[in-house]
Amino acid sequence: MKVTITKNCMGDRNCNDLCPEVFKYDEDQLLTAIRVDPIPDHLKNIVRQAAAECGADAIEIEE
């Protein structure tokens, strides 16, 4: 699984709260970035949840 944060990111940090092992907040850019690539198997479900809950639809998943 590969995850991308699009330019739609509003920086609301929901994904960071759900899965800080994968998502990190960039204080300079005020946006979320990806910490690991590819996503480890044990974190895939929580990443899918973060994508589903993203209000800006800014998390793209490639399985």
mmCIF file of the C-alpha atoms, coordinates in Angstrom:
data_MODEL
# 
_entry.id   MODEL 
# 
loop_
_atom_site.group_PDB 
_atom_site.id 
_atom_site.type_symbol 
_atom_site.label_atom_id 
_atom_site.label_alt_id 
_atom_site.label_comp_id 
_atom_site.label_asym_id 
_atom_site.label_entity_id 
_atom_site.label_seq_id 
_atom_site.pdbx_PDB_ins_code 
_atom_site.Cartn_x 
_atom_site.Cartn_y 
_atom_site.Cartn_z 
_atom_site.occupancy 
_atom_site.B_iso_or_equiv 
_atom_site.pdbx_formal_charge 
_atom_site.auth_seq_id 
_atom_site.auth_comp_id 
_atom_site.auth_asym_id 
_atom_site.auth_atom_id 
_atom_site.pdbx_PDB_model_num 
ATOM 1  C CA . MET A 1 1  ? 0.000   0.000  0.000  1.00 0.00 ? 1  MET A CA 1 
ATOM 2  C CA . LYS A 1 2  ? 1.191   3.467  -0.923 1.00 0.00 ? 2  LYS A CA 1 
ATOM 3  C CA . VAL A 1 3  ? -0.394  6.621  0.484  1.00 0.00 ? 3  VAL A CA 1 
ATOM 4  C CA . THR A 1 4  ? -0.303  10.145 -0.889 1.00 0.00 ? 4  THR A CA 1 
ATOM 5  C CA . ILE A 1 5  ? -1.511  13.396 0.634  1.00 0.00 ? 5  ILE A CA 1 
ATOM 6  C CA . THR A 1 6  ? -3.031  15.644 -2.040 1.00 0.00 ? 6  THR A CA 1 
ATOM 7  C CA . LYS A 1 7  ? -3.106  19.424 -2.239 1.00 0.00 ? 7  LYS A CA 1 
ATOM 8  C CA . ASN A 1 8  ? -6.638  19.229 -0.788 1.00 0.00 ? 8  ASN A CA 1 
ATOM 9  C CA . CYS A 1 9  ? -5.148  18.727 2.695  1.00 0.00 ? 9  CYS A CA 1 
ATOM 10 C CA . MET A 1 10 ? -6.618  21.251 5.138  1.00 0.00 ? 10 MET A CA 1 
ATOM 11 C CA . GLY A 1 11 ? -4.251  20.355 7.960  1.00 0.00 ? 11 GLY A CA 1 
ATOM 12 C CA . ASP A 1 12 ? -6.977  19.399 10.423 1.00 0.00 ? 12 ASP A CA 1 
ATOM 13 C CA . ARG A 1 13 ? -4.725  16.642 11.852 1.00 0.00 ? 13 ARG A CA 1 
ATOM 14 C CA . ASN A 1 14 ? -7.398  13.937 12.143 1.00 0.00 ? 14 ASN A CA 1 
ATOM 15 C CA . CYS A 1 15 ? -5.150  11.471 10.321 1.00 0.00 ? 15 CYS A CA 1 
ATOM 16 C CA . ASN A 1 16 ? -2.248  12.426 12.583 1.00 0.00 ? 16 ASN A CA 1 
ATOM 17 C CA . ASP A 1 17 ? -4.359  11.676 15.634 1.00 0.00 ? 17 ASP A CA 1 
ATOM 18 C CA . LEU A 1 18 ? -5.531  8.331  14.221 1.00 0.00 ? 18 LEU A CA 1 
ATOM 19 C CA . CYS A 1 19 ? -2.165  7.054  13.041 1.00 0.00 ? 19 CYS A CA 1 
ATOM 20 C CA . PRO A 1 20 ? 0.908   9.069  14.077 1.00 0.00 ? 20 PRO A CA 1 
ATOM 21 C CA . GLU A 1 21 ? 3.117   6.160  12.964 1.00 0.00 ? 21 GLU A CA 1 
ATOM 22 C CA . VAL A 1 22 ? 2.238   6.993  9.327  1.00 0.00 ? 22 VAL A CA 1 
ATOM 23 C CA . PHE A 1 23 ? 1.096   10.624 9.273  1.00 0.00 ? 23 PHE A CA 1 
ATOM 24 C CA . LYS A 1 24 ? 3.119   13.563 10.549 1.00 0.00 ? 24 LYS A CA 1 
ATOM 25 C CA . TYR A 1 25 ? 2.146   17.211 10.686 1.00 0.00 ? 25 TYR A CA 1 
ATOM 26 C CA . ASP A 1 26 ? 4.522   19.655 9.042  1.00 0.00 ? 26 ASP A CA 1 
ATOM 27 C CA . GLU A 1 27 ? 4.384   22.793 11.174 1.00 0.00 ? 27 GLU A CA 1 
ATOM 28 C CA . ASP A 1 28 ? 6.120   24.890 8.500  1.00 0.00 ? 28 ASP A CA 1 
ATOM 29 C CA . GLN A 1 29 ? 3.742   23.934 5.684  1.00 0.00 ? 29 GLN A CA 1 
ATOM 30 C CA . LEU A 1 30 ? 0.695   23.475 7.952  1.00 0.00 ? 30 LEU A CA 1 
ATOM 31 C CA . LEU A 1 31 ? -0.064  20.215 6.161  1.00 0.00 ? 31 LEU A CA 1 
ATOM 32 C CA . THR A 1 32 ? 0.198   16.503 6.785  1.00 0.00 ? 32 THR A CA 1 
ATOM 33 C CA . ALA A 1 33 ? 3.008   14.427 5.295  1.00 0.00 ? 33 ALA A CA 1 
ATOM 34 C CA . ILE A 1 34 ? 3.685   10.701 5.096  1.00 0.00 ? 34 ILE A CA 1 
ATOM 35 C CA . ARG A 1 35 ? 6.212   9.301  7.546  1.00 0.00 ? 35 ARG A CA 1 
ATOM 36 C CA . VAL A 1 36 ? 6.676   5.776  6.074  1.00 0.00 ? 36 VAL A CA 1 
ATOM 37 C CA . ASP A 1 37 ? 6.396   4.263  2.599  1.00 0.00 ? 37 ASP A CA 1 
ATOM 38 C CA . PRO A 1 38 ? 5.218   1.634  1.912  1.00 0.00 ? 38 PRO A CA 1 
ATOM 39 C CA . ILE A 1 39 ? 2.695   1.276  4.726  1.00 0.00 ? 39 ILE A CA 1 
ATOM 40 C CA . PRO A 1 40 ? 3.398   -1.671 7.065  1.00 0.00 ? 40 PRO A CA 1 
ATOM 41 C CA . ASP A 1 41 ? 0.735   -4.383 7.031  1.00 0.00 ? 41 ASP A CA 1 
ATOM 42 C CA . HIS A 1 42 ? -0.275  -3.859 10.661 1.00 0.00 ? 42 HIS A CA 1 
ATOM 43 C CA . LEU A 1 43 ? -1.181  -0.202 9.960  1.00 0.00 ? 43 LEU A CA 1 
ATOM 44 C CA . LYS A 1 44 ? -3.132  -0.598 6.720  1.00 0.00 ? 44 LYS A CA 1 
ATOM 45 C CA . ASN A 1 45 ? -6.606  -0.725 8.282  1.00 0.00 ? 45 ASN A CA 1 
ATOM 46 C CA . ILE A 1 46 ? -6.089  2.415  10.352 1.00 0.00 ? 46 ILE A CA 1 
ATOM 47 C CA . VAL A 1 47 ? -4.729  4.231  7.270  1.00 0.00 ? 47 VAL A CA 1 
ATOM 48 C CA . ARG A 1 48 ? -7.856  3.210  5.360  1.00 0.00 ? 48 ARG A CA 1 
ATOM 49 C CA . GLN A 1 49 ? -9.942  4.571  8.228  1.00 0.00 ? 49 GLN A CA 1 
ATOM 50 C CA . ALA A 1 50 ? -8.010  7.850  8.162  1.00 0.00 ? 50 ALA A CA 1 
ATOM 51 C CA . ALA A 1 51 ? -8.652  8.156  4.418  1.00 0.00 ? 51 ALA A CA 1 
ATOM 52 C CA . ALA A 1 52 ? -12.358 7.430  4.865  1.00 0.00 ? 52 ALA A CA 1 
ATOM 53 C CA . GLU A 1 53 ? -12.656 10.033 7.633  1.00 0.00 ? 53 GLU A CA 1 
ATOM 54 C CA . CYS A 1 54 ? -10.655 12.749 5.836  1.00 0.00 ? 54 CYS A CA 1 
ATOM 55 C CA . GLY A 1 55 ? -13.106 15.617 5.313  1.00 0.00 ? 55 GLY A CA 1 
ATOM 56 C CA . ALA A 1 56 ? -11.041 17.030 2.450  1.00 0.00 ? 56 ALA A CA 1 
ATOM 57 C CA . ASP A 1 57 ? -10.587 13.664 0.692  1.00 0.00 ? 57 ASP A CA 1 
ATOM 58 C CA . ALA A 1 58 ? -6.871  14.443 0.732  1.00 0.00 ? 58 ALA A CA 1 
ATOM 59 C CA . ILE A 1 59 ? -5.598  10.920 1.412  1.00 0.00 ? 59 ILE A CA 1 
ATOM 60 C CA . GLU A 1 60 ? -5.163  8.754  -1.673 1.00 0.00 ? 60 GLU A CA 1 
ATOM 61 C CA . ILE A 1 61 ? -4.437  5.050  -1.294 1.00 0.00 ? 61 ILE A CA 1 
ATOM 62 C CA . GLU A 1 62 ? -2.870  2.822  -3.907 1.00 0.00 ? 62 GLU A CA 1 
ATOM 63 C CA . GLU A 1 63 ? -3.227  -0.837 -2.946 1.00 0.00 ? 63 GLU A CA 1 
# 
